[in-house]
Amino acid sequence: MGIFSMILSLLSGVALFLFGMSLMGDGLKMVAGNKLEAFLYRMTNTPLKGVALGTGVTSVIQSSSATTVMVIGFVNSGMMKLKQAIGIIMGANIGTSITGWILCLSYIDGKNGIAKILSTATITAVVAIIGIILRMACKRSVHKNIGNIMLGFAILMTGMQTMSGAVSPLKDSPTFTNMLTMFSNPL
């Protein structure tokens, strides 16, 4: 992959990521408004509840990055305070460990494990299909906005996968590896 196409792919992934985050955030505001804000406050009013929520959400969607992005969207929109977001992000790190254990289950049966069904690519595809059906077929604005939330999440995840694919050739580049390993800790 040439450097120009790598940069172009990376920037298109960033564009999809930002658009998906915006679409999802706007849909959340339209659907939930004050109800979601009250729900998030109840679920994150103590740090332990926030950690539990972050762990659960990350375990289900299998992406601590997506959980963190959703939380950032909530903080940016004013639905959540930074103090509440910290617990969720800590829980997202725990949820990532649980996701790793779930992925290990895929090796039990060989190629046909639970990880194929619960992979982020499969979840993203299912969410995108449901989202577009809701957006195109439903008449009520609430259902259309739920479709927007789902499409925003799917676009966000696609953007993350695009960015990941764009920079994956760098792991085999000795120049890039040397550049990252040349820094040392002075302490």
N, C-alpha and C positions, 0 to 999 in steps of 0.2 A: 504494500500500500504506500503510495507516494505521500510525501509530507503535506502537499496541498490538499489531497483528498482526505487525509487524516484530520487536518485542521477544519476543513469544510464539514466533515462528518461530526466532529466534536461540537462545532458551533450550531449545527442543525439540531443536535441532541440537546444543547442548552436552550435553544429556541423552543423546542417541543416541551421541555421540562418547565420552562417559565410560563408558557401558554397553558399547559395542563394545570399548573398550580393556580394560575389566575382564574381559569374556568371553574375549577373545583371550589376555590374560595368564594367566588361570586354565587355559585349554586348553593353552597352551604348558607350563605347570608340570606338568600331568597327563601330557602326552605325552612330553615330553623329559626333564624333571628334570635329572639330572646330565649326561646325554649332551649336551644342548644347551649347558649351561654349559661343558663341555670343548670342544665344537666352536667356540663363540664365543670362547673363550680362544685356541684355536689360530689362528683367523682374524683376531684383533685383537691379538695379542701384540706386534706392532710398529705404530707409527703408519702406516707405508706400507700394511701389510695392511689396517688399519682403513679408510683412505681408499679403497682399491681395493674393499673390500666395500661401503662406503656408496655408491660410484659405481655399482657393478653392481646393487645392489638398487634404487636409485632409478631407474636406467635401465629396469629391468624393470617395476617397478610404477608408474612415472611420477608419483611423488608424494614429494617430499622431506619433506612434512609427515607422511605415513604412515610413512616410514622413521624420522623423528625420534621419532614417537609410539611406534613399536615399540621403539626404543632406550631411550626413557624407561621403558617398561614393563619392559624387561630390567634396567635399573639399579634400578628400584623393587623388583623381585622378588629382587634380589641375584645375578642370573645374570651380571651384567656390572659392571665398575667404571667410574667416571666417566672415568678415564684412557683406557679403551678406547672409550668412547662418543664422545669428542671427535673421534677420527679418522673414525669412521663418519659423524658429522654433517658434518664437512668434506667427505667424499666425497659425501654427499647433495647438497651445493651444486653440486659438479661434475656429478653425475648430473642435476640439474635443467637444466643447460645442454645436456646431451646430449638430454634430453627435448624441449627447445625445437627442436633440430635435427630430431628425429624428427617433431615436429609440422609443421615446414616441409615435410616430404615430402608432406603431405596436399595441398599446393597444386600439385603437379606434374601430377596427373591431373584437376584440377578438384575436384569434390565427392567423388569416390570414392577417397580416398587411404588410406594406411596408418594415418593418425591416427584414422580412424573405428574401425578394428579394434583399435587399441592405446589407445583413449581410456580414461580412468579410469572413465567410466560403464560401458563395455562390460566392462572387467576386473572391476569391482565386481559387475555382474550375473552374470557367469560364476562368480565365486568364491562368490556367494550361492547360486546354483543347485546347484553342486557341494557346498557346505557343508550345505545342507538335505537333499540326497539322502543324504549320509553320516550325518547326524544321525538321520534318520527311518528309513532302510532298513537300516543296518548293525546287527549284533548286538554286535560286539566294542566294548568301551569305548574302545580306542585309536582306532578309526575314528570313533566318536561325538565324541571329544575333538578329532580333526582337523577334523571338521565344525564344532565349536564355535569353533575357531581361525578357520576360514574365514568363518563367520557373524559372528564378532566383527570381523574385518577389514572385511567388507562393511557392517556397521552403522556402524563407525567412519567409513568413507568416505562413507556416506550422511549421517551427521551433519555431516561437513565440507562436503558439498555443500549441505546445508540451511542451515548458517551462512553460507556464501558467498552463497547466494541471498537470504538475509534482509537482508544488508547491502549488496547490489549497488545498490539504489536510492539509497544515500547518495552514490555517485560523481557523481550528477547534481545533488545538493543544494548550492547555493552557500553556504548557512549552514555546512554540515559542512566543505566545502572551505576556507572562510575560517577556520574554527576550527582546522583542521590547519595551515594556512599562516601563521597569525599568529605562531607561534613562530619566532624567529630565533636563529642561532648567535652568541653574544656574542664569540667568539674570531675 
